[in-house]
Amino acid sequence: MLTLADLDVFIHTSHILRRVSLEVGAREVVCLVGRNGSGKTTTLRTIMGSLRPAAGRVEFRGEPIHGRRTHEIARLGLGWAPEDSGIFPDLTVAENIEIATWTRPGGRPAAERIALAYEIFPRLRAAASRGGTEISGGARKMLSIARALALDPALLLLDEPFEGLSPAIIPQLSESIAAIARLGPAIVLAESNIHHVPAYTTRLYVIERGEIVFAGLPQDLRDRPDLARIVGQAL
């Protein structure tokens, strides 16, 4: 479904990604794990077209997308929930969700997509008339993912969904992401801590200083104690 092949990405004169390659199949949950500053967000931004690779390619369903604009990529069925949530402050919670149905008008009816977003994140329904920044940090994370879900995506990119959240809200958000995975879209989840990687992850990549240093099954990390300092646990 999604292929990244030998991506080199620069930001100004800094060489951020170095020959990054990864694969995401249909219905897979793929986690990209690395410390802050390792290149996770740059990878997702490159997939979504907000950064252009100097070399390499990004393909979605066999078609190159690395030369397309972000809104064109979203229309193909890639939903993105950024690390900073990216909520529109001058829109209500309901409007933040609804706007995704305007971005990608095809697919399932808009009302059905909006209803599904509230079903996955029922906490947002009570806050539907509130401003997008008048809700808690945890609710903003939920809203960001709900908005991406309302796009009716084939592939969902989640950038550090648990970053900065209180321990009390993490299990609730984790269950919501699991519910989305059961619906069928592929998911790429970027995380800085292995403890937040879901048990149902089908494939794991570890990135360090812009390079993929491990690709395989999560359980295979037990054979790589040298990666403990990167993924945030003693293996």
Number of C-alpha atoms within 10 A of each C-alpha: 16 21 19 21 16 18 24 22 25 17 12 7 7 8 13 20 27 18 15 20 20 18 16 20 17 14 17 20 25 26 26 27 28 27 18 14 14 21 25 26 19 19 25 22 18 22 27 24 20 15 19 22 21 12 13 17 22 24 16 19 12 10 12 14 21 22 13 14 14 18 14 15 18 21 18 17 21 26 27 26 25 21 17 14 22 15 21 15 12 11 16 19 29 20 17 24 28 20 19 23 23 13 14 21 14 14 12 13 11 20 12 11 22 22 14 17 26 19 15 20 21 14 13 22 14 10 16 16 13 15 18 25 16 13 15 11 17 20 22 20 27 25 27 25 29 29 28 28 28 28 32 29 22 17 28 24 25 26 25 23 26 22 17 12 15 11 9 9 13 17 13 14 21 16 14 19 21 16 14 20 18 11 10 15 22 24 26 24 25 28 25 24 18 19 11 19 20 17 11 12 17 16 20 24 20 26 25 20 17 23 19 21 13 17 18 12 13 19 12 11 18 12 9 11 11 12 19 14 12 19 21 15 12 11 14
